[in-house]
Amino acid sequence: MSDNLCFQVFYRPGEVRYGPEGVELSEFKSITKVVPRARERTGGSICNWLFKGYGLNREQHELYIMAVINRNQVVS
């Protein structure tokens, strides 16, 4: 199991559409960033990493993260 955590952000002015599979985001551009060693980081550390990774200025942007993360490791 990888300890990396992928964030995919969709951006560009547009309208979110809904299709048979759920949300349709094909008209938006996207960028993916990988947070290394995510299991070792706190939520605040991941937020700081994303600000740096996406080149966001804290005085101009706010970042809210809503996610479900399973930190349990499956042992077989």
Jmol script that loads the backbone (N, CA, C; Angstrom):
load data "model"
ATOM      1  N   MET A   1       0.842  -1.175   0.000  1.00  0.00           N
ATOM      2  CA  MET A   1       0.000   0.000   0.000  1.00  0.00           C
ATOM      3  C   MET A   1       0.890   1.244   0.000  1.00  0.00           C
ATOM      4  N   SER A   2       0.574   2.167  -0.847  1.00  0.00           N
ATOM      5  CA  SER A   2       1.357   3.396  -0.959  1.00  0.00           C
ATOM      6  C   SER A   2       0.981   4.373   0.150  1.00  0.00           C
ATOM      7  N   ASP A   3       1.965   5.092   0.640  1.00  0.00           N
ATOM      8  CA  ASP A   3       1.702   6.128   1.624  1.00  0.00           C
ATOM      9  C   ASP A   3       1.486   7.483   0.966  1.00  0.00           C
ATOM     10  N   ASN A   4       1.456   7.509  -0.363  1.00  0.00           N
ATOM     11  CA  ASN A   4       1.215   8.760  -1.088  1.00  0.00           C
ATOM     12  C   ASN A   4      -0.282   9.025  -1.168  1.00  0.00           C
ATOM     13  N   LEU A   5      -0.630  10.288  -1.176  1.00  0.00           N
ATOM     14  CA  LEU A   5      -2.023  10.708  -1.253  1.00  0.00           C
ATOM     15  C   LEU A   5      -2.174  11.632  -2.453  1.00  0.00           C
ATOM     16  N   CYS A   6      -3.076  11.299  -3.366  1.00  0.00           N
ATOM     17  CA  CYS A   6      -3.267  12.092  -4.583  1.00  0.00           C
ATOM     18  C   CYS A   6      -4.421  13.070  -4.415  1.00  0.00           C
ATOM     19  N   PHE A   7      -4.182  14.316  -4.805  1.00  0.00           N
ATOM     20  CA  PHE A   7      -5.221  15.342  -4.831  1.00  0.00           C
ATOM     21  C   PHE A   7      -5.395  15.774  -6.277  1.00  0.00           C
ATOM     22  N   GLN A   8      -6.602  15.700  -6.779  1.00  0.00           N
ATOM     23  CA  GLN A   8      -6.893  16.177  -8.122  1.00  0.00           C
ATOM     24  C   GLN A   8      -7.833  17.368  -7.987  1.00  0.00           C
ATOM     25  N   VAL A   9      -7.402  18.492  -8.524  1.00  0.00           N
ATOM     26  CA  VAL A   9      -8.172  19.731  -8.434  1.00  0.00           C
ATOM     27  C   VAL A   9      -8.647  20.096  -9.837  1.00  0.00           C
ATOM     28  N   PHE A  10      -9.953  20.365  -9.953  1.00  0.00           N
ATOM     29  CA  PHE A  10     -10.550  20.791 -11.210  1.00  0.00           C
ATOM     30  C   PHE A  10     -10.769  22.291 -11.145  1.00  0.00           C
ATOM     31  N   TYR A  11     -10.458  22.990 -12.237  1.00  0.00           N
ATOM     32  CA  TYR A  11     -10.575  24.441 -12.227  1.00  0.00           C
ATOM     33  C   TYR A  11     -10.951  24.948 -13.601  1.00  0.00           C
ATOM     34  N   ARG A  12     -11.355  26.169 -13.669  1.00  0.00           N
ATOM     35  CA  ARG A  12     -11.739  26.893 -14.875  1.00  0.00           C
ATOM     36  C   ARG A  12     -13.191  27.314 -14.711  1.00  0.00           C
ATOM     37  N   PRO A  13     -13.527  28.506 -15.152  1.00  0.00           N
ATOM     38  CA  PRO A  13     -14.941  28.884 -15.093  1.00  0.00           C
ATOM     39  C   PRO A  13     -15.775  27.893 -15.904  1.00  0.00           C
ATOM     40  N   GLY A  14     -16.889  27.528 -15.381  1.00  0.00           N
ATOM     41  CA  GLY A  14     -17.754  26.585 -16.080  1.00  0.00           C
ATOM     42  C   GLY A  14     -18.878  26.138 -15.178  1.00  0.00           C
ATOM     43  N   GLU A  15     -19.656  25.256 -15.684  1.00  0.00           N
ATOM     44  CA  GLU A  15     -20.809  24.756 -14.949  1.00  0.00           C
ATOM     45  C   GLU A  15     -20.632  23.266 -14.695  1.00  0.00           C
ATOM     46  N   VAL A  16     -20.833  22.868 -13.461  1.00  0.00           N
ATOM     47  CA  VAL A  16     -20.769  21.452 -13.122  1.00  0.00           C
ATOM     48  C   VAL A  16     -22.052  20.808 -13.632  1.00  0.00           C
ATOM     49  N   ARG A  17     -21.890  19.769 -14.426  1.00  0.00           N
ATOM     50  CA  ARG A  17     -23.042  19.068 -14.986  1.00  0.00           C
ATOM     51  C   ARG A  17     -23.140  17.680 -14.350  1.00  0.00           C
ATOM     52  N   TYR A  18     -24.325  17.133 -14.408  1.00  0.00           N
ATOM     53  CA  TYR A  18     -24.558  15.806 -13.855  1.00  0.00           C
ATOM     54  C   TYR A  18     -24.956  14.860 -14.968  1.00  0.00           C
ATOM     55  N   GLY A  19     -24.380  13.665 -14.954  1.00  0.00           N
ATOM     56  CA  GLY A  19     -24.679  12.653 -15.954  1.00  0.00           C
ATOM     57  C   GLY A  19     -25.065  11.360 -15.277  1.00  0.00           C
ATOM     58  N   PRO A  20     -25.189  10.299 -16.053  1.00  0.00           N
ATOM     59  CA  PRO A  20     -25.606   9.010 -15.496  1.00  0.00           C
ATOM     60  C   PRO A  20     -24.607   8.442 -14.481  1.00  0.00           C
ATOM     61  N   GLU A  21     -23.348   8.846 -14.580  1.00  0.00           N
ATOM     62  CA  GLU A  21     -22.322   8.351 -13.653  1.00  0.00           C
ATOM     63  C   GLU A  21     -22.077   9.305 -12.491  1.00  0.00           C
ATOM     64  N   GLY A  22     -22.835  10.393 -12.418  1.00  0.00           N
ATOM     65  CA  GLY A  22     -22.643  11.381 -11.352  1.00  0.00           C
ATOM     66  C   GLY A  22     -22.187  12.707 -11.925  1.00  0.00           C
ATOM     67  N   VAL A  23     -21.269  13.356 -11.256  1.00  0.00           N
ATOM     68  CA  VAL A  23     -20.793  14.668 -11.672  1.00  0.00           C
ATOM     69  C   VAL A  23     -19.946  14.535 -12.936  1.00  0.00           C
ATOM     70  N   GLU A  24     -20.179  15.426 -13.893  1.00  0.00           N
ATOM     71  CA  GLU A  24     -19.448  15.451 -15.159  1.00  0.00           C
ATOM     72  C   GLU A  24     -18.523  16.658 -15.151  1.00  0.00           C
ATOM     73  N   LEU A  25     -17.207  16.432 -15.106  1.00  0.00           N
ATOM     74  CA  LEU A  25     -16.233  17.510 -14.997  1.00  0.00           C
ATOM     75  C   LEU A  25     -15.339  17.619 -16.227  1.00  0.00           C
ATOM     76  N   SER A  26     -15.722  17.028 -17.342  1.00  0.00           N
ATOM     77  CA  SER A  26     -14.844  16.966 -18.507  1.00  0.00           C
ATOM     78  C   SER A  26     -14.547  18.328 -19.125  1.00  0.00           C
ATOM     79  N   GLU A  27     -15.374  19.345 -18.882  1.00  0.00           N
ATOM     80  CA  GLU A  27     -15.086  20.657 -19.467  1.00  0.00           C
ATOM     81  C   GLU A  27     -14.080  21.463 -18.640  1.00  0.00           C
ATOM     82  N   PHE A  28     -13.684  20.933 -17.499  1.00  0.00           N
ATOM     83  CA  PHE A  28     -12.738  21.614 -16.634  1.00  0.00           C
ATOM     84  C   PHE A  28     -11.321  21.089 -16.857  1.00  0.00           C
ATOM     85  N   LYS A  29     -10.350  21.952 -16.659  1.00  0.00           N
ATOM     86  CA  LYS A  29      -8.953  21.521 -16.620  1.00  0.00           C
ATOM     87  C   LYS A  29      -8.715  20.932 -15.234  1.00  0.00           C
ATOM     88  N   SER A  30      -7.697  20.104 -15.106  1.00  0.00           N
ATOM     89  CA  SER A  30      -7.383  19.560 -13.785  1.00  0.00           C
ATOM     90  C   SER A  30      -5.876  19.415 -13.636  1.00  0.00           C
ATOM     91  N   ILE A  31      -5.477  19.356 -12.402  1.00  0.00           N
ATOM     92  CA  ILE A  31      -4.077  19.119 -12.069  1.00  0.00           C
ATOM     93  C   ILE A  31      -4.055  18.183 -10.872  1.00  0.00           C
ATOM     94  N   THR A  32      -3.115  17.267 -10.872  1.00  0.00           N
ATOM     95  CA  THR A  32      -2.990  16.298  -9.781  1.00  0.00           C
ATOM     96  C   THR A  32      -1.654  16.498  -9.092  1.00  0.00           C
ATOM     97  N   LYS A  33      -1.680  16.521  -7.787  1.00  0.00           N
ATOM     98  CA  LYS A  33      -0.467  16.597  -6.978  1.00  0.00           C
ATOM     99  C   LYS A  33      -0.458  15.395  -6.040  1.00  0.00           C
ATOM    100  N   VAL A  34       0.711  14.861  -5.806  1.00  0.00           N
ATOM    101  CA  VAL A  34       0.867  13.721  -4.916  1.00  0.00           C
ATOM    102  C   VAL A  34       1.568  14.187  -3.650  1.00  0.00           C
ATOM    103  N   VAL A  35       0.923  13.959  -2.516  1.00  0.00           N
ATOM    104  CA  VAL A  35       1.515  14.292  -1.214  1.00  0.00           C
ATOM    105  C   VAL A  35       2.267  13.049  -0.738  1.00  0.00           C
ATOM    106  N   PRO A  36       3.601  13.114  -0.677  1.00  0.00           N
ATOM    107  CA  PRO A  36       4.364  11.942  -0.230  1.00  0.00           C
ATOM    108  C   PRO A  36       4.238  11.726   1.277  1.00  0.00           C
ATOM    109  N   ARG A  37       4.356  10.487   1.689  1.00  0.00           N
ATOM    110  CA  ARG A  37       4.338  10.112   3.116  1.00  0.00           C
ATOM    111  C   ARG A  37       3.114  10.673   3.842  1.00  0.00           C
ATOM    112  N   ALA A  38       1.956  10.572   3.245  1.00  0.00           N
ATOM    113  CA  ALA A  38       0.743  11.160   3.825  1.00  0.00           C
ATOM    114  C   ALA A  38       0.399  10.579   5.195  1.00  0.00           C
ATOM    115  N   ARG A  39       0.713   9.327   5.411  1.00  0.00           N
ATOM    116  CA  ARG A  39       0.401   8.701   6.715  1.00  0.00           C
ATOM    117  C   ARG A  39       1.178   9.344   7.864  1.00  0.00           C
ATOM    118  N   GLU A  40       2.298   9.969   7.562  1.00  0.00           N
ATOM    119  CA  GLU A  40       3.125  10.592   8.596  1.00  0.00           C
ATOM    120  C   GLU A  40       2.715  12.029   8.875  1.00  0.00           C
ATOM    121  N   ARG A  41       1.790  12.574   8.106  1.00  0.00           N
ATOM    122  CA  ARG A  41       1.465  13.996   8.191  1.00  0.00           C
ATOM    123  C   ARG A  41       0.139  14.238   8.908  1.00  0.00           C
ATOM    124  N   THR A  42       0.036  15.393   9.512  1.00  0.00           N
ATOM    125  CA  THR A  42      -1.230  15.828  10.101  1.00  0.00           C
ATOM    126  C   THR A  42      -2.053  16.514   9.012  1.00  0.00           C
ATOM    127  N   GLY A  43      -3.314  16.788   9.308  1.00  0.00           N
ATOM    128  CA  GLY A  43      -4.157  17.517   8.359  1.00  0.00           C
ATOM    129  C   GLY A  43      -3.586  18.887   8.044  1.00  0.00           C
ATOM    130  N   GLY A  44      -3.073  19.583   9.050  1.00  0.00           N
ATOM    131  CA  GLY A  44      -2.474  20.899   8.843  1.00  0.00           C
ATOM    132  C   GLY A  44      -1.235  20.837   7.974  1.00  0.00           C
ATOM    133  N   SER A  45      -0.445  19.790   8.150  1.00  0.00           N
ATOM    134  CA  SER A  45       0.754  19.609   7.336  1.00  0.00           C
ATOM    135  C   SER A  45       0.379  19.363   5.872  1.00  0.00           C
ATOM    136  N   ILE A  46      -0.656  18.563   5.628  1.00  0.00           N
ATOM    137  CA  ILE A  46      -1.112  18.311   4.262  1.00  0.00           C
ATOM    138  C   ILE A  46      -1.626  19.600   3.638  1.00  0.00           C
ATOM    139  N   CYS A  47      -2.360  20.398   4.410  1.00  0.00           N
ATOM    140  CA  CYS A  47      -2.865  21.687   3.926  1.00  0.00           C
ATOM    141  C   CYS A  47      -1.702  22.605   3.540  1.00  0.00           C
ATOM    142  N   ASN A  48      -0.689  22.689   4.373  1.00  0.00           N
ATOM    143  CA  ASN A  48       0.494  23.507   4.067  1.00  0.00           C
ATOM    144  C   ASN A  48       1.178  23.011   2.804  1.00  0.00           C
ATOM    145  N   TRP A  49       1.304  21.689   2.657  1.00  0.00           N
ATOM    146  CA  TRP A  49       1.936  21.115   1.484  1.00  0.00           C
ATOM    147  C   TRP A  49       1.158  21.491   0.227  1.00  0.00           C
ATOM    148  N   LEU A  50      -0.172  21.451   0.299  1.00  0.00           N
ATOM    149  CA  LEU A  50      -0.993  21.793  -0.864  1.00  0.00           C
ATOM    150  C   LEU A  50      -0.857  23.272  -1.234  1.00  0.00           C
ATOM    151  N   PHE A  51      -0.797  24.152  -0.246  1.00  0.00           N
ATOM    152  CA  PHE A  51      -0.575  25.574  -0.540  1.00  0.00           C
ATOM    153  C   PHE A  51       0.719  25.748  -1.330  1.00  0.00           C
ATOM    154  N   LYS A  52       1.776  25.078  -0.880  1.00  0.00           N
ATOM    155  CA  LYS A  52       3.061  25.176  -1.579  1.00  0.00           C
ATOM    156  C   LYS A  52       3.002  24.484  -2.934  1.00  0.00           C
ATOM    157  N   GLY A  53       2.433  23.292  -2.987  1.00  0.00           N
ATOM    158  CA  GLY A  53       2.390  22.503  -4.212  1.00  0.00           C
ATOM    159  C   GLY A  53       1.610  23.161  -5.338  1.00  0.00           C
ATOM    160  N   TYR A  54       0.534  23.862  -4.984  1.00  0.00           N
ATOM    161  CA  TYR A  54      -0.274  24.546  -5.990  1.00  0.00           C
ATOM    162  C   TYR A  54       0.098  26.014  -6.141  1.00  0.00           C
ATOM    163  N   GLY A  55       1.087  26.465  -5.377  1.00  0.00           N
ATOM    164  CA  GLY A  55       1.549  27.850  -5.501  1.00  0.00           C
ATOM    165  C   GLY A  55       0.507  28.868  -5.084  1.00  0.00           C
ATOM    166  N   LEU A  56      -0.231  28.573  -4.011  1.00  0.00           N
ATOM    167  CA  LEU A  56      -1.291  29.465  -3.547  1.00  0.00           C
ATOM    168  C   LEU A  56      -0.769  30.457  -2.518  1.00  0.00           C
ATOM    169  N   ASN A  57      -1.226  31.684  -2.618  1.00  0.00           N
ATOM    170  CA  ASN A  57      -0.888  32.732  -1.668  1.00  0.00           C
ATOM    171  C   ASN A  57      -1.945  32.725  -0.569  1.00  0.00           C
ATOM    172  N   ARG A  58      -1.515  32.535   0.663  1.00  0.00           N
ATOM    173  CA  ARG A  58      -2.456  32.462   1.794  1.00  0.00           C
ATOM    174  C   ARG A  58      -3.243  33.756   2.004  1.00  0.00           C
ATOM    175  N   GLU A  59      -2.711  34.883   1.552  1.00  0.00           N
ATOM    176  CA  GLU A  59      -3.415  36.150   1.703  1.00  0.00           C
ATOM    177  C   GLU A  59      -4.518  36.317   0.663  1.00  0.00           C
ATOM    178  N   GLN A  60      -4.472  35.540  -0.400  1.00  0.00           N
ATOM    179  CA  GLN A  60      -5.459  35.646  -1.473  1.00  0.00           C
ATOM    180  C   GLN A  60      -6.401  34.452  -1.553  1.00  0.00           C
ATOM    181  N   HIS A  61      -6.026  33.321  -0.964  1.00  0.00           N
ATOM    182  CA  HIS A  61      -6.813  32.102  -1.109  1.00  0.00           C
ATOM    183  C   HIS A  61      -7.072  31.443   0.235  1.00  0.00           C
ATOM    184  N   GLU A  62      -8.166  30.726   0.295  1.00  0.00           N
ATOM    185  CA  GLU A  62      -8.466  29.863   1.423  1.00  0.00           C
ATOM    186  C   GLU A  62      -8.521  28.450   0.893  1.00  0.00           C
ATOM    187  N   LEU A  63      -8.163  27.501   1.712  1.00  0.00           N
ATOM    188  CA  LEU A  63      -8.164  26.107   1.293  1.00  0.00           C
ATOM    189  C   LEU A  63      -8.919  25.304   2.335  1.00  0.00           C
ATOM    190  N   TYR A  64      -9.961  24.623   1.884  1.00  0.00           N
ATOM    191  CA  TYR A  64     -10.740  23.750   2.750  1.00  0.00           C
ATOM    192  C   TYR A  64     -10.629  22.342   2.197  1.00  0.00           C
ATOM    193  N   ILE A  65     -10.354  21.412   3.065  1.00  0.00           N
ATOM    194  CA  ILE A  65     -10.233  20.022   2.657  1.00  0.00           C
ATOM    195  C   ILE A  65     -11.292  19.225   3.391  1.00  0.00           C
ATOM    196  N   MET A  66     -12.106  18.527   2.619  1.00  0.00           N
ATOM    197  CA  MET A  66     -13.084  17.616   3.200  1.00  0.00           C
ATOM    198  C   MET A  66     -12.820  16.252   2.585  1.00  0.00           C
ATOM    199  N   ALA A  67     -12.489  15.305   3.419  1.00  0.00           N
ATOM    200  CA  ALA A  67     -12.138  13.988   2.899  1.00  0.00           C
ATOM    201  C   ALA A  67     -12.390  12.933   3.958  1.00  0.00           C
ATOM    202  N   VAL A  68     -12.502  11.716   3.485  1.00  0.00           N
ATOM    203  CA  VAL A  68     -12.555  10.561   4.364  1.00  0.00           C
ATOM    204  C   VAL A  68     -11.269   9.798   4.122  1.00  0.00           C
ATOM    205  N   ILE A  69     -10.518   9.598   5.177  1.00  0.00           N
ATOM    206  CA  ILE A  69      -9.237   8.925   5.052  1.00  0.00           C
ATOM    207  C   ILE A  69      -9.234   7.722   5.980  1.00  0.00           C
ATOM    208  N   ASN A  70      -8.913   6.571   5.433  1.00  0.00           N
ATOM    209  CA  ASN A  70      -8.779   5.361   6.225  1.00  0.00           C
ATOM    210  C   ASN A  70      -7.312   5.187   6.552  1.00  0.00           C
ATOM    211  N   ARG A  71      -6.953   5.378   7.787  1.00  0.00           N
ATOM    212  CA  ARG A  71      -5.552   5.252   8.194  1.00  0.00           C
ATOM    213  C   ARG A  71      -5.231   3.859   8.733  1.00  0.00           C
ATOM    214  N   ASN A  72      -6.202   2.954   8.659  1.00  0.00           N
ATOM    215  CA  ASN A  72      -5.964   1.580   9.101  1.00  0.00           C
ATOM    216  C   ASN A  72      -5.267   0.818   7.988  1.00  0.00           C
ATOM    217  N   GLN A  73      -4.335   0.003   8.362  1.00  0.00           N
ATOM    218  CA  GLN A  73      -3.626  -0.810   7.373  1.00  0.00           C
ATOM    219  C   GLN A  73      -4.206  -2.227   7.445  1.00  0.00           C
ATOM    220  N   VAL A  74      -4.538  -2.766   6.286  1.00  0.00           N
ATOM    221  CA  VAL A  74      -5.077  -4.116   6.236  1.00  0.00           C
ATOM    222  C   VAL A  74      -3.932  -5.106   6.410  1.00  0.00           C
ATOM    223  N   VAL A  75      -4.087  -5.988   7.355  1.00  0.00           N
ATOM    224  CA  VAL A  75      -3.060  -6.991   7.630  1.00  0.00           C
ATOM    225  C   VAL A  75      -3.627  -8.325   7.175  1.00  0.00           C
ATOM    226  N   SER A  76      -2.861  -9.018   6.333  1.00  0.00           N
ATOM    227  CA  SER A  76      -3.347 -10.325   5.862  1.00  0.00           C
ATOM    228  C   SER A  76      -2.523 -11.451   6.415  1.00  0.00           C
TER     229      SER A  76
END
end "model"
wireframe off; spacefill off
backbone 0.3
color backbone group
